[in-house]
C-alpha cells in the first residue's frame, strides 16, 4: 500500500518577492535612470527607516484595519493590522523631488495633486480607525466628489496654461475636461482597488512609477524625479508591507499613488503610456466593472445574478482559485513588469 502524502502547503515567500522586485528596480534605475539614482535611493531609505518608528506608533494608536467579512476568509486573521501606512512613505515621495529640483511649476502641481489625493485617503482611513466611529470611512460618493473637485482644480491649471492638448491625443478641445478627470479619478480608484493583498499595490506602484519616470525622463526630468522618488518610497514601504504585512498603506497611500501617476501622465502627455505601465491597475478596475455588470445583466426574477469571477477585484479571483496570496502578488509583479517594459520600449521607439 502506497503511503498517502499530504499536499504540500504553499510557502509564503513575501520577502523573496519583495527582494527580487527591489533588486530589479535598483538595476533598472542604475542602468537607464542613473541621473535620478539619488532621489530613488533617498526616498527608499527614508521610507523604510521611518516605517520602523511609524508602525509601532500606529499600533499604539490602535489604527487597526477592519477586514471585510465577505472577502476571502483567510484575510480575517489580518484584522487589527495597522493601516494608514501611506502617511509615512508618501511625504518622502513628495518632498525628495523638491530637494533636487526646487520650485519647478509642473512638479509643484503634481505634488499638490498627489498630496491632496493622499489627504482624501487620510480622511477616509481616519474615519475607519477612529474610536466610536462606524468604521466605514467616508462614502464612495463623498470620496468621488472630493477627487473630482481636486481634479478640476488641476485641470484648470493645465487649461489656463494652454496645456489642454498635452494628453497625448492631440488637441481635443472641450473634451479635455471629462477625459482628464476620467484619467485622474480612474487612476486613483484603480490603485485603491489593487490594494487588497500584502505588497500588491506597493510593488506594482513601484514598477509603474519607475517605468513612467523612464518614459518622461528626457523631456520632463523634474516629473521623472517625482516618479523615481515615488518608486523608491513604495519600495521602502514594502520593507514593512511584505507578507505577512506589519502595516497596510490604506487609502492614504493608494489614492496618492494613483493621483501622482495621473498627474505626471497628463503633464507630460503620456496618458496612453500610463494605461500600459499601470496595466495591472486597469485590469483590476475592469474586473470589478465586469463583475458588477455581469451580475446585473444576469439577474433573474429572484433578484440574484451570476458571477463572472469568483470574487472581484481580480486578485481575489486567483486567490480563491487556490493560489497563495504571495503567488498572486508575484504573478502580478511579473505582469506589471512585462507591461512596463513594453510601454518603455514603445515610447522610446516612437
Secondary structure, DSSP 8 states (H G I E B T S, - for coil): -------------HHHHHHHHHHHHHHHHHHH-GGGHHHHHHHHHHHHHHHHHHHHHHHHTT-B----TTS-GGGGGGTT-B--THHHHHHHHHHHHHHHH-S-HHHHHHHHHHHHHHHHHHHHHHHHHSTTS-SS-S-HHHHHHHHHHHHHHHHHHHHHTT-TTTTSS---TTHHHHHHHHHHHHHHHHHHHHTTSTTHHHHHHHHHHHHHHHHHTTT-HHHHHHHHHHHHHHHHHHHHHSSS-SB--HHHHHHHHHHHHHHHHHHHT-HHHHHHHTHHHHHHHHHHHHHHHHHHHT--TTS----SSSSSSHHHHHHHTT--HHHHHHHHHHHHHHHHHHHHHHHHH-
